Amino acid sequence: MKLNASIIPKILQKIPLKYFTLILSITGVIFLYTLSLFQQPIILTSFDTLEDYEGKEVTLTGTIIDQTITSYGSQLITIQCNSTQLTVFSDSPFTVHAGDTFQGTGTIQEYKDTWELILSNPKAATILTTWQNKTTNIKDLAEHPKNYLNIPLNISGSIDVVYDSIIYLKDETGNYTIPFLPENNPIPTPGTNVSLQATLTYDPHTLRYLLTECTLLQHNQTIPEG
């Protein structure tokens, strides 16, 4: 049976206007939801051009420097990428530690002349690696010390030179060294392979970077060939 085209306008006229509004609203919601499925957050590999992404949803990665819980129960996490820092705001606090590698998705906004990442929700944040489970190369510390300032680190190397109050640790190539304070740890002899946990700081008096708050985890004396 064919439907007479002239009948359709009459049928539509009998449908109340509120139903048309409801149908249009539902159609709009479905359209926006479908559109969101195809829109992916922008992945940033640097914090240097955050102003270009104000109001946009991004995903970024950085090393946690510090975190605080506000009087309102929200959480502020300071992360760093290539010596540039950014504050991450989360309504619901979650467990993090300085030195952890953080990845989060949210919206970039400016607050009191600083840029922030407002997390979409707590599940939009992930700890990719805890600081205890990653080792930092001495070469990276020597070449880019500002990227690791005040962050708990795991470092491995061999003892190069021992002085009264400071020890130099070298990498496996012998081309890069970093000084550290022995503090209350036993002082290994030169040539000893060591692993330690420490924090990189800058001494303005000697104008150098050095490892402090050191904990010697293990050391193995190398046996000279010959």
N, C-alpha and C positions, 0 to 999 in steps of 0.2 A: 504494500500500500504506500503510495506516494503522499508525502506531506506537502500540502499547498503552501508555497512560500508566503502567500499573503496572510496566512494564519499566524506565522511566527511573531510578527510585531504585536498582534493582539494578545498572544500568550505572554509576551514580555511585559506588556502594559499591565497585566493582571498581577505580576509579581511585585510585592511591596519593595519600595526603595531601600529599606534597611537590609534586605537580603542581598541586593546588589552590592551595597557597601561591605557587607560581611564577606561576600565572595571575592571582591577586589582586595580586601585586607588579607585574606588567606592566601590568595595568589601572590601578593607582594611578599609575604613572609616566606613562602616556598621559594620564590625567586632569589631573595636575599640569602637564604640558607644554602641554596645550590651554588650561588656565586661565592660564598665563603669557603666552600669545599675546594674551590679551584685557586683561592688566594693563599699563598704561602708567605710566612714571615720573611723579611729581608735578613739575610745572614751577614753580620758584620764581622770583619776580622781585625778591626782597629777601632779605637775610641776617638780618633783624631777629627772626625767629621760628623759628630753626633748632631750638630745643629741642622744638618741636611736631612735628618730623619725625624724631626720633631713631629709628634702626633702619629707617627707610623709604628706599626708592629714590627719588631726586629728580634732576632736571636743572636746573642753574643756570648763570648766565652772569656773568662779572666780568672786570675788567681785571687783568692780571698785574702784581704789584708786585715780586716777587722769587722766586727759586727756588734750591734747594740740592740737592746729591746727598749722601745720608748715607753713613756708612762701610759700610753694608750694601748699598749700590748702589741703594737706592730713592730716589725723588724727592719733595721737598716743595715745593709751589708755593703761594705766597701770592697770593690774588686779592682784589679789592676791588669792592664795589658800594655806591654812595652812602655812602662813607667807612667802611663796615663791612667788616672783613677776615675771611677764612676760609682755612684751610690745606687744600690738596688733596694726598692721598697716592696715589702711583702706584708699584707694584712695579717697573715698567720705565720708565726715564727716556726722555723724548722732548724734542725741541728746542723751546724756548720762549724768549721775550724779554720783558723788562719793557715794558709798554705794549701788548702784544698783547691782543686780546679773546678770552677763553677760554670754552668751553662744555664741561661734563662731566656725565656721569651716574654716580651711585654711591650709596653708603649714608651717611647722616649718623650720626656717632658722636662721643661726647665723649672727649677725651684730655687729661688734666692740666688740667682746667677750661677747655679750649678746644674749640670745635667743629671737626670735620674732615669732609671729603668723601672717602670711600674709593672710588676709582675701581673700577668693575666689572672693567675691563680697559683696557689702553692705548688700544684702539680706541674706548673710550667718551669720549675727550677729543678736542676739535676746536678749532683756532685759527680763529675766524671771520674775524678781520681782524688783520693785522700792524700794528704801530704806525707803520711807515713809510707805510702806505697809507690812513691816516685822518687827517683834519684836525679839530682841536678849535676850536670857536668861542670867541672872546674873551668873548662874553656868558656862556657857560657857566663859563668860568674865573672871571669876575668875580662871578657869583652863587653858585657852588658850588665854591669853591677847594679845600675839603677832599677833594672827590671826585677831585682830580687831583694831589694831593701826591706828589712824588718819582716821577712817572711820565714817561718820555720822551714828548714831544708834538710835533706839527706844528702850527704856527700861522701864519695869514696875516692881514695887516692893513696899515695905513698908519701911518707915523711921525707922531705927534701933537706931542710936545714933546721936545726934546733938552737935557739938562743935562750937566754935566761928567762925571758918573760913571753916569748912568742915563738910559734912554730910555723914553718911553711910547708904546705901540702901541695904536691904536684900531681898532675894527671898522668895517665899511662904513657903519653908521648914525651913527657918531660918538658914540654914547651910552655906550659901554663902553670902558674902557682897562685895560691891564695893563703894569706896568713890567718892563723887562728890562735886564740888564747887557750892555753891548756887548763887554766882554772884549777879545779880540784881533781882533774884526771891524771892518771899516771902518764909520764912523758915517754912516748915511744922513741926508739933510736932511729936514726936515718935509715931509710930503706924499708921500714916497716909498712906494710899495707894496712890501712885503717878505714873504717866506716864510722861516720859520726853524724849526730844531729846537732844543728847549730842555727843561729840567726845571723844574717849578714847585716852589718851596721857600717856607718861611716864615722870615722874619727876626725873631727875638724882640727885637732891639735897636730896630728901627724899627716893629715891630708891623704888618708888612705882608707880603703875598704878592708874590713876584716870580719872573721867569724867569731861570734861571742855566744855565750850561753851554751857552750859545747858539752855534749855528752858522748863519750867514746863508747861505741857499741861493740866493736870487735877490732882486734889487731892481730896480724900475723907477720912474724918476722921472716923476711925473705932470706933465702940461703944463697950467698954469692956463688957464682959459677967459678970453677977453677980447680 
